[in-house]
Amino acid sequence: MKSLFMAAMLLLATSQSNGQNNKPSSSGYAPVNGIKLYYEVYGQGKPIILLHGAFYTIDMNWGELIPELSKTRKVIGIEMQGHGHSPYADRKPDIVSLASDVEQIMNYLKIDSADVAGFSMGGSVAYQFAVQFPKRLKKLVIISSTYKSGGWLP
């Protein structure tokens, strides 16, 4: 059973979405909190920031949604520390640091406030972002995420 689970996780982590056919209007690396994080921007309009789940990338997590969202919104996808194009760093990737990274990318892209959507681990980062930076948040969308880890095993 354990090997089946590991095989499924490996397949999930290495598969790519075929849904994202459009190219970002801009992309690059933002210097945030002593590291560099990869981002992509699509479309125009009210900004929405997309935060992927653990072991995902922008495309793997959001590739099916970006083309539709970017018809009416400025969509900003961020690849968090150690995911996708964003390199690993010596810094511990805790939720508080990752939420601060989101705020720093907003500064870099000159975005005062935005809607934020997070999936799984990205949802936990989005919750923390709401706590740390409530004035920068318009609306919060959490998909399949936890809000506390008190019952988790070590």
Phi, psi and chi 1 to 4 in degrees:
 res  aa     phi    psi   chi1   chi2   chi3   chi4
   1 MET       -  -41.7 -171.0   66.1  147.9      -
   2 LYS   -63.0  -41.1 -174.7  176.4  178.9 -178.9
   3 SER   -68.2  -33.4   61.1      -      -      -
   4 LEU   -65.0  -43.2  179.6   60.4      -      -
   5 PHE   -61.4  -46.2  173.6   75.8      -      -
   6 MET   -63.6  -39.3  -67.3  -56.7  -70.7      -
   7 ALA   -64.3  -41.3      -      -      -      -
   8 ALA   -64.6  -42.0      -      -      -      -
   9 MET   -65.2  -40.6  -70.7  -55.7  -66.2      -
  10 LEU   -63.8  -43.8 -179.5   60.6      -      -
  11 LEU   -61.6  -44.9  178.7   62.9      -      -
  12 LEU   -62.4  -43.2 -179.7   63.0      -      -
  13 ALA   -70.5  -27.1      -      -      -      -
  14 THR  -101.2  -11.0   58.1      -      -      -
  15 SER   -76.8  151.3   67.4      -      -      -
  16 GLN  -117.5  148.1  -67.9  -68.7  -44.9      -
  17 SER   -77.4  141.6  167.4      -      -      -
  18 ASN   -98.0    2.6  -66.9  -35.9      -      -
  19 GLY   -78.8  -24.0      -      -      -      -
  20 GLN   -92.7  101.0 -173.1  173.5  -34.5      -
  21 ASN  -100.0  -23.4  -65.4  -35.2      -      -
  22 ASN   -84.3  155.8   58.2  -23.8      -      -
  23 LYS   -98.1  150.4  -60.1  -80.1 -175.9 -157.3
  24 PRO   -66.0  147.8   18.2  -24.9      -      -
  25 SER   -72.4  -28.3   56.5      -      -      -
  26 SER  -152.7  155.6   66.1      -      -      -
  27 SER  -159.4  164.1   64.5      -      -      -
  28 GLY   162.7 -161.6      -      -      -      -
  29 TYR  -118.3  125.8  -68.7   86.9      -      -
  30 ALA  -100.0  132.9      -      -      -      -
  31 PRO   -77.6  113.0   26.7  -29.7      -      -
  32 VAL  -134.8  128.1  -62.5      -      -      -
  33 ASN    48.2   40.9  -61.3  -40.6      -      -
  34 GLY    84.0    1.6      -      -      -      -
  35 ILE  -130.3  176.3   64.0  172.5      -      -
  36 LYS  -118.9  130.5  -69.5 -170.7  178.4 -148.0
  37 LEU  -118.5  140.6  -66.9 -174.9      -      -
  38 TYR   -82.0  141.2 -179.7   75.9      -      -
  39 TYR  -141.1  159.0   68.5   89.5      -      -
  40 GLU  -134.6  143.0  -65.2  178.1   -9.1      -
  41 VAL  -123.2  134.7  179.2      -      -      -
  42 TYR  -130.4  146.4  -61.9   82.1      -      -
  43 GLY    67.0 -173.0      -      -      -      -
  44 GLN  -138.8  158.7  -64.4  179.0   10.9      -
  45 GLY   123.5 -158.1      -      -      -      -
  46 LYS   -63.3  132.8  -71.8  177.3   25.5  179.9
  47 PRO   -75.6  141.1   21.0  -26.2      -      -
  48 ILE  -131.6  130.0 -177.9  168.4      -      -
  49 ILE  -101.9  130.1  -63.7  171.9      -      -
  50 LEU  -107.9  125.2  -55.9  178.5      -      -
  51 LEU  -114.3  117.9  -56.4  175.6      -      -
  52 HIS   -75.4  166.7   61.5   76.1      -      -
  53 GLY   -83.1  171.2      -      -      -      -
  54 ALA   -59.8  140.2      -      -      -      -
  55 PHE    68.9   10.0  -48.5  115.0      -      -
  56 TYR  -103.9  173.0  -81.7   70.8      -      -
  57 THR  -125.7  177.1   64.0      -      -      -
  58 ILE   -56.7  -52.3  -64.5  165.8      -      -
  59 ASP   -65.0  -44.3 -175.3   52.7      -      -
  60 MET   -60.7  -38.8  -73.3  171.7   67.0      -
  61 ASN   -87.7  -39.1 -153.7  143.2      -      -
  62 TRP  -120.5    2.9  -55.1  107.6      -      -
  63 GLY   -55.2  -33.5      -      -      -      -
  64 GLU   -77.2  -25.7  -62.1  -71.8  -30.1      -
  65 LEU   -94.3  -30.7  -67.4  173.9      -      -
  66 ILE   -56.9  -46.1  -71.5  173.2      -      -
  67 PRO   -57.7  -39.7  -26.4   36.3      -      -
  68 GLU   -74.3  -46.6 -166.1   62.1   31.1      -
  69 LEU   -60.4  -38.6  -75.5  172.9      -      -
  70 SER   -74.3   -5.0   64.2      -      -      -
  71 LYS   -67.9  -29.4  -71.2  178.7 -177.6  177.0
  72 THR  -130.4   -3.8   58.6      -      -      -
  73 ARG  -131.6  155.7  -55.0  -71.6  -58.8  -95.0
  74 LYS   -86.6  112.0 -179.7  176.6 -168.2  171.0
  75 VAL  -102.9  124.9  177.8      -      -      -
  76 ILE  -116.8  114.6  -60.2  109.9      -      -
  77 GLY  -100.3  136.1      -      -      -      -
  78 ILE  -121.6  133.6  -60.8  170.6      -      -
  79 GLU  -101.0  113.7  -70.8 -175.1  -14.3      -
  80 MET   -70.7  165.3  -70.0 -178.2  -97.6      -
  81 GLN   -44.0  125.5  174.8 -175.9  -20.9      -
  82 GLY    77.5   12.8      -      -      -      -
  83 HIS  -123.0  138.3  -69.8   78.3      -      -
  84 GLY    56.5 -123.2      -      -      -      -
  85 HIS   -79.0  -17.4  -62.7   84.0      -      -
  86 SER   -79.7  123.8  -65.5      -      -      -
  87 PRO   -70.9  160.2   22.8  -28.9      -      -
  88 TYR   -65.5  157.7  -70.0   99.0      -      -
  89 ALA  -142.5  162.0      -      -      -      -
  90 ASP   -70.9  -18.0  -69.5  -25.4      -      -
  91 ARG   -69.5  139.7 -179.0 -173.8   81.4  163.9
  92 LYS   -68.0  127.1 -178.2  179.9  176.2 -173.0
  93 PRO   -84.7   63.5   31.1  -33.9      -      -
  94 ASP   -81.8  164.9   60.9   30.8      -      -
  95 ILE   -62.2  -38.1  -61.3  -59.7      -      -
  96 VAL   -62.3  -45.7  172.1      -      -      -
  97 SER   -65.0  -42.4  -62.4      -      -      -
  98 LEU   -65.1  -37.7  -63.2  175.3      -      -
  99 ALA   -65.8  -39.1      -      -      -      -
 100 SER   -64.2  -35.2  178.5      -      -      -
 101 ASP   -60.5  -41.0  -68.0  -13.6      -      -
 102 VAL   -60.5  -46.1  173.0      -      -      -
 103 GLU   -62.2  -39.3 -167.4 -110.2   -6.6      -
 104 GLN   -68.8  -35.5  -69.9  -61.7  -54.6      -
 105 ILE   -66.3  -38.5  -74.5 -176.6      -      -
 106 MET   -59.2  -43.1  -70.0  175.3   70.9      -
 107 ASN   -60.6  -46.5  -68.3  -16.3      -      -
 108 TYR   -60.1  -40.0 -179.2   79.5      -      -
 109 LEU   -89.5    3.1  -63.6  174.6      -      -
 110 LYS    58.6   48.9  -62.3  177.5  175.1   48.3
 111 ILE  -111.0  116.7  -63.4  169.2      -      -
 112 ASP   -70.0  -46.5  -67.9  -30.9      -      -
 113 SER  -151.7  159.6   60.7      -      -      -
 114 ALA  -158.4  161.0      -      -      -      -
 115 ASP   -77.2  147.2  -62.8  -20.6      -      -
 116 VAL  -129.6  129.1  176.6      -      -      -
 117 ALA  -120.0  132.4      -      -      -      -
 118 GLY  -133.9  140.1      -      -      -      -
 119 PHE  -110.6  130.2  171.4   76.1      -      -
 120 SER    53.6 -116.9 -169.4      -      -      -
 121 MET   -57.6  -38.2  179.4 -168.6   76.3      -
 122 GLY   -61.8  -30.9      -      -      -      -
 123 GLY   -67.0  -39.4      -      -      -      -
 124 SER   -64.0  -39.7  -62.9      -      -      -
 125 VAL   -65.3  -40.9  173.8      -      -      -
 126 ALA   -63.5  -42.7      -      -      -      -
 127 TYR   -56.0  -48.3  -82.9  127.9      -      -
 128 GLN   -64.3  -38.5 -173.8   62.3   39.4      -
 129 PHE   -58.5  -42.6  178.0   83.5      -      -
 130 ALA   -61.5  -37.5      -      -      -      -
 131 VAL   -72.3  -45.5  169.5      -      -      -
 132 GLN   -76.0  -35.3  -74.9  178.1 -122.3      -
 133 PHE  -133.5   56.8  -51.3  102.5      -      -
 134 PRO   -60.0  -30.0   21.9  -31.4      -      -
 135 LYS   -75.0  -15.6  -67.3 -178.8  178.9  174.5
 136 ARG   -91.6   -7.2  -51.1  -77.9  -48.6 -101.4
 137 LEU  -103.7  131.1  179.8   65.8      -      -
 138 LYS   -93.1  -68.2  -66.2  -74.9 -172.1 -172.8
 139 LYS  -128.5  150.5  -66.8 -179.8 -177.8  173.7
 140 LEU  -120.8  127.6 -178.0   63.7      -      -
 141 VAL  -121.8  119.2  178.3      -      -      -
 142 ILE  -114.5  127.6  -54.4  -64.1      -      -
 143 ILE  -121.8  118.8  -55.3  163.1      -      -
 144 SER    51.0   59.4 -169.2      -      -      -
 145 SER  -138.3  163.9 -173.4      -      -      -
 146 THR  -103.4  156.9   59.0      -      -      -
 147 TYR  -110.9   -6.2   65.7   93.5      -      -
 148 LYS  -152.9  159.1   62.6 -178.3 -179.5  177.2
 149 SER  -121.1   18.9   58.3      -      -      -
 150 GLY   -58.9  -30.4      -      -      -      -
 151 GLY   -93.7    2.0      -      -      -      -
 152 TRP   -73.1  147.9  -69.9    6.1      -      -
 153 LEU   -77.6  151.8  -63.3  173.5      -      -
 154 PRO   -61.8      -   -4.4    8.5      -      -
